[in-house]
Structure formats: C-alpha cells, structure tokens
C-alpha cells in the first residue's frame, strides 16, 4: 500500500517533543560556542518544525541510511548544519556526541556545512544557497521517474517523499527560482519544503532587500503554498499533513520563525545568525528554557523515545524488503533491471558494438556524440537527461524515450528550459538519489551560468555528464558573447572534474565510455559545432588521457612535439606532416583529458612526453594559461573572439597550418 494512502502522523508526546526541541537548541548553541565558529540562530529557530518532521513524518531507518525507499531530507540552508547533526545524533545515526563536540574541526564528521561523503545520513552537500533547493527538485524527479518505470499494481517498490528546509537566502538565489519553476511545471507532488521565514539576513532584516510576496511567487510557479507557525508543533503537523495530501503540486510551507529562538538578547536579530551566542548569552538562554547549564546535555532516555517515535518508519523498511521479495517473484526481469540501475555500475560489455566512423570523412563531434548517445540509450535504461533549450544544437535526445512530464513521469528527454544553473542542480539531485545516470547539456559558453552546480557535482563525487557543445571561437558569426575562450581552461581548474575535448568521432566514443564508466565524479564533454576529419591515428580508448596520434617516420631523435585537443588535433597532424617533409621529425600528441593523463604513472607519461624533448608547442583555440605544464610555448587565444565566418577567424587568430608552422619554426 502506498505511504500516501496509509499514512497518519506518528505519535510523540508533547513533553517528549518539547524536550527534543530544547535538546536540539542546546546542542547547536554548545557546538558553535566550542568551535567558536558557526550559525546557531537557524537551528534554534527551526528546531520545532524540524523535530516535528523527523519524528512524525519522515520515513527513514538510521540502521540503514542508504535504504533506497527512504524519504530524503535536504537542508538547503546548510549553514545551519548543527540542526541536521543534532537530528542525526538523536535519531540514532552513527554520529556520536563526541562528533558534535568536534564540530568544524579537521577530519570531523561534522564539517561547517553538511557534506554527503563525510557524514552518514547527509543526503546532499549544501551551503551555497539555492543549490540544495535545486538538488531536492532533482531527487523528487528521480523518485517519480523510478516509480513510474518500475512500480506495478500491488508492487510499489518506489514510494517516498523529498523534504527540505529552505531559507530566505535560498529563495533569493536565482538557482532556486529556476528549479522552483521547473518543479511547478512538472507537478512534483511529493516534494515538500519548509520555508524558514525568519525575515533575517546577515546584513539585517530582509526588508532591506527582499520584500516580495514569496507565497504568491510560488503559487505562480504552480506550487501549493501553506502557512504555519514554525514554533507550534500542531501548526507544523497540520501543514505537513496537507502537503502530503496534495498529489499534483509541490508544496512550500511558509513557516514564520524567530532566528535564535529563546535567546534573551539575540532572538530575532542578525547577531545570532553567523556567530556564537557567547557564554553569558547561552547561560541566560538555557535558564530561560529551564535547561541544564552543562554543555552538550542530552536527557537520559530521550534517544529511546525518539527511536520509538520513528519506529513505524523503520518498520516500513522491513515491509519494503518483503515487497521486494514478492516483486522479484512477480516481475523478475523488471526487478533485475531495477536493482541494476540502483547499483549503477557499467561493464565493458555495455560499450561493445558502439557506432563506427570512417576515417577520412568529416563529422562534428556533437553529431558523433548524438549517435553514440542513441546507442547507449539501449544499454543504459537509467540514462536520462536533456538540455537548457538547446537539445537539437547540443545533439542530445532519445527519439523513442518520451518527454519527462507530469503525464509521462519516466520520460527520458528532459526539457530544462533556459535554466542552466537550475538544470545543473536538478541533475545533481537525480544522481544523488540513485537509480539514474543523468546528463545535462548547453553551449560551453553557458557553463559559466551553472558553474556552482558543476563544482558541487565534483565536490560530491557524482558521476553526472555535462555536455558542452559549440566549444570554441569556430562557432563563428555569433561573436564573442557566444565564443568560449577561457571556459575550457576554467573547467580544468575544478578538482575532480574530468574535462574531455575529443579530437574526432572516434575519441567521442571514448569520451562517453570514460564518462559512464566513472563512478567517483563528473565528466564534462566538450564538442564542436563544425565538422572534424576522422583521423587515422586517433583511438576510441582515451582512458589514459593523452597518447601519440602521429609518430614521425624515419630514424633519429624527435625534433619536437605538438600537443593539441579537440578540433586542433587535425591541425597539428597537418603541420607535423609539413615538418616531416622538411626532415623535422615531429610527434603529435592528443590530450583529450588532462585529468586522466595526470593519473597515469611516470613511465607512461615519459613515453608520451619524453623530458628530453623540450621543443614543444601546444595548440588549443582558447587561453594558453595552464598549458605551460606540458609545453613551454602555446598557440592560443588570449583575448575575446569576434563575429566572422569560421574560416576568417581561423586566419585572424592564427589557427591555420601556415600560422602554426610559422610559430613552430620560430621556436628554432
């Protein structure tokens, strides 16, 4: 039976709930004070509504935090991390009181903002405001997608909610607006956010900058908007019950709260937002709460009472296990696929028989990518994604996959609209939820709009794929506003992001293979608008990041090395041929992925780029900064582009064979 149909708020006595609220407040105050750093006001202001949600509504199992059908909780206001850490500790997760005492310290499980890989029970890394909001939207998309695809009558194996607490700051950020509009359009009825409407920002009251009617804005997005007193358990319970009953809209509960609630001198003031309350103020606050003065006080027996309150949710885990047994018996093939997508691992066999491309022909790598993606769709049922209103230009889409919509919850083509940042955050949530291998797409120039989400996909080690087409000035007449020059190198600066710029269609096959085999981080695939020759020496296996595309004929020492990526590899091959004719034996190295090359051992690196060969020229139609790691000289573009046909730009910016040859000869 569906949780929605079977659910009633669980019981917890008023006195036990009040004790839990006071405990959360005390732990937050004490941890921030001990660290001499942090944000006590938000946890104190939201302790009541968070405790209500966790004890009376959320379905979760502290003994198995990764149970697939658990409810998800997103603390988008990640600065209030002590709220989440306190809830996890009191609920029985593997977060000890000593962990709370080690708040914000080196190597602790309680960093300043929640990090998904550091702390059991944390679903998403949050902190940059608005991004948690968008990530939760992606989680709700994933829940509906999996439920639509895999549930069968009498066998509901995917049926859970995504909850979150969001702040004024979250709702000011554009990424949240983008994601909220998308969520309303998609009618994500199992997405419920509590809005901590405390009317305070760091600089003062929200009235200095934020006077809109948030509720009306969200109603216009297509959300159900409810109101609650965030300090009244009954009011929050009624609002959450009404939110769960609305199947056709996401819900925003505008919960009026007081930041630093209970603090005699700092409640309702920005001074409680981002600094410790101070020893004297904490003492006065605890006396006003009739609470013991000892730091980190947890009343004896309280965790057991909380465990009793959440026990019905834990029981649903056991019931789900039984449902899975029946599901496997009734729908063996579907169940096997469901469990495989939850595991999310690719095998070598998944990449056999991918499209072949004829050497000597020409094809834009975005078009090659489209062919590869179409073939992969048949092998990876969880491969889902789309574009920020550029699907045709980016070369993404599954003709047989259907469009994600309220009517087709398992559509594989996602129209994100012109919402790059929101798109990146939503895709992160889809991946974090589990069961999906999502991708997004836009022009490379617009990766700047979604950089925050890309950085977080790397930080969280999420194996999403970011597809960026129109990867250089050679998109032509649109001019410098649309011509990326610094974006490729800028993306390479993000730790744990693999940036792949394939030289031709064959390397494009390799790019997708690398991306889908990766499980510990994201991959950005940079693709051309223009056709590129399919080269004799390129390889579909680019897992080592760089390799020799052209080795000069004859005997003797190498005269030099040309290094290139993407569309410039074919240019390097042409120049090397001319140098060969002059008796200058010049090697060409394709470097589609710097990050993969850096992971290789020293012997392999030396075999590709011998230290003894110092005459090296890198060729890439973007800024040269960074290439000095591999080559002392660069053929690069260290200014903005211009509006002109591609051939004119190549001539003006020095990306013709004549210009590169002259540059190389200058090195002599």
Buried (B, 14 or more C-beta within 10 A) or exposed (E): EEBBEEBEBBEBEEEBBBBBBBBBBBBBBBBBBBBEBBBBBBBBBBBBBBBBBBBBBBBBBBEEBEBBBBBBBBBBBBBBBBBBBBBBBBBBBBBEEEBBBBBBBEEBBBBBBBBBEEBBBBBBBBBBBBBBBBBBBBBBBBBBBBBBBBBEEEBBBBBBBBBBBBBBBBBBBEBBBBBBBBBBBBBBBBBBBBBBBBBBBEEEBBEEEBEEEBBEBBBEBBBBBBBBBBBBBEBBBBBBBBBBEBEEBBBBBBBBBBBBBBBEBBBBBBBBBBBBBBEEBBEBBBEEBEBEEEBBBBBEEBBEBBBBBBEBBBEBBEEBEEBBEEBBEEBEEBBEBBBBBBEBEBEEEBBEEBBEBEEEEEBBBBBBBBBBBBBBBEBBBBBBBBBBBBBEBBBBBBEEBBBBBEEBBBBBBBBBBBBBBBBBBBBBBBBBBBBBBBBBBBBBBBBBBBBBBBBBBBBBBBBBBBBBBBBBBBBBEBBBEBBBBBBBBBBBEBEBBBBBBBBBBBBBBBBBBBBBBBEEBBBBBBBBBBBBBBBEBBBBEBBBBBBBBBEBEEEEEBBBBBBBBBBBBBBBBBBBBBBBEEEBBBBBBBBBBBBBBEEBEEEBBEEBBEEEBEBBBBBBBBBBEBBEEBBEBBBBBEEEBBBBEBEEBBBBBBBBBEBBBEBBEEEE
